[in-house]
Amino acid sequence: MAKAFKDIIDVSQNPIDFEGGLDFSKLLDSVEPTSLRNAVQKLDGCDYFNVASQTNETFRFNVIEGDVVEALTWAKNPRPEHVDVLAALGEDRFAAIRLWSGSPICHAVTSKLREPSRSFQSIQPLLPYLR
């Protein structure tokens, strides 16, 4: 069973100081594993700054849902040189890497983690995807 978030960090700390010694791997270990689809759905409604377009945006799962399905389909049939990576990561994690590089997820996640005023509550939707 995963440890509770409160056992990992002081959830009352606002903003969260990642540079002050937070063990992010322990924080991620406290997140229950879920499917890639469910993890991406948890990002729905997150506001973020898109560096590429220099605009504030809101993450919408319905816009990226087709990309999630495509990445998962891609992960089921890897090229021969990627079979070992798939075996080590599993389909969802393997697909998450592809999705990261071809969708707004990278902008949403990195923007939220870089916010000077980030809080435990503001990063919670990111954690299942990062797990």
Residue, then its C-alpha position, 0 to 999 in steps of 0.5 A: m500500500a502506498k504511503a499517504f502524501k502527508d507522510i512524505i511532505d508537509v502538505s500545508q507548505n505553500p509553495i512547495d520548495f522542491e529545491g529544499g530537499l523534497d524527495f520526489s521519488k518518494l512522493l511518486d511512490s505514494v501515488e497509486p498506479t493507474s492506467l495512462r488514460n486515467a492519469v491523463q484524464k486527471l490533468d483535465g482542467c489544469d491551467y498551464f503556460n504553453v511555452a511554445s505558443q507563449t499562451n495560457e491554456t487549459f488542458r482538455f482531455n477530450v482534445i488529447e484523447g485520440d493521441v492517448v489511444e494512438a500512443l497506447t496502440w503504438a506501444k502494443n507493436p514496438r519496433p524490434e529495437h524497442v522491445d526491451v524498453l517495452a518489456a522493462l516499462g510496460e505498455d502504459r509507461f512506454a506509451a507515456i513517453r511517446l505521448w510526452s513528446g507529441s502532445p500538450i502534456c509536456h507543457a502542462v506538467t513542466s509549467k505546473l512544476r515550474e510555477p513559483s507559487r506551486s502548491f501540493q494541491s496544484i501538483q496533485p493532478l500531475l502525480p499519476y502521470l508522472r508515476 
